[in-house]
């Protein structure tokens, strides 16, 4: 018998987002002045009241196992948050607290997918979605969505993509990487198709606190009983409360789905970090001023970045309405020459920017768009300005 590795595991693509971020950190460690428009991580510290609560948990010896699906007090706090913010009635037993948003999604798809089930993923998409689906033995089905549609899937495209193998649609609003937000009427139209086709919608709402221009953030499950029964709502504390390293995600789901997810988690990881769970009660129930402060600053950066990009040659972007990303079309750059070299791929463009201009951007081939890059404005205004200056300099060198 020869030793071998998992075919499924070997097929998983490394995250290009994390690879670019790691390269930027490596260059910074060498003392170089790198601007990183990379990973989606707020540059703010976790609010003091949340940190103080975590310290209190340690002082009180709250360092033991909790219930596998999350401590009851936190599930109750999340239930209150769903009702207050999302107009959703999820009882605590319908809520599973996990080790971050990715883990929440992993639980979801392991709970609902059988081998060969198809999951519709509007493109562009967050690059981890297809890998998480495939690890659950599902089949990603990509539906291209154009800039003319604000990169959103239409009811007609959704209906056309469904067949007898379709199990779910992934809906991400506000969206990574595009920053687009679905309106209430758009969600109502999609909900009608979802109910008619009798499929799940996995609604990833991790950026719900970051919507701009007086746009309403709507949870699709809030639109009626039928769509509620077809929805699994996924969220976490990473983006809203600058708690990326605390690793707490959560879901609200029909009771049958939540029960299976709890069983899976009990064997795979058991409970999330007890101290982080304790702190999250304060995040949900405590003061929310820090959330609004971060929101205002992200909006300021968004406006500035979009104005700068609009003035640049060869590139275009649809102004984002949510999250903290700008999705930039660099199609006109491809085929142009830089120092005598023809730039043929977005990956090569990203490599030139980080090596020659010390500016890290995310190439979006793995997000379903080989002619786009993603910039995160979850960095200081000073860094945004410096990085955009460098990108402008690069574009000026093209011929």
Buried (B, 14 or more C-beta within 10 A) or exposed (E): EEEEEEEEEEEBEEBBBEBBBBBBBEBBEEEEEBBBBBBBBBBBEBBEBBBEBBEBBEEEEBEEEBBBBBBEBBBBBBBBBBEEBBEBEBEBBBBBBBBBBBBBBBBBBBBBBEEEBBBBBBBBBBBBBBBBBBBBBBBBBBBEBEBEBBBBBBBEBBBEBBEEEBBBBBBBBBBBBBBBBBBEEBBBBBBBBBBEBEBBBBBBBBBBBBBBEEEEBBBBBBBEEEBBEBBBBBBBBBBBBBBBEBBBBBBBBBEEBBBBBBBBBEEBBEBBBBBBBBBBBBBBBBEBEBBEEBBEBBBEBBBBBBEBBEEBEEBBBBBBBBBBBBBBBBBBBBEBEBEEEEBEEBBBBBBBBBEBBBBBBBBBBBBBBBBBBBBBBBBEEEBBBBBBBBBBEBBEEBE
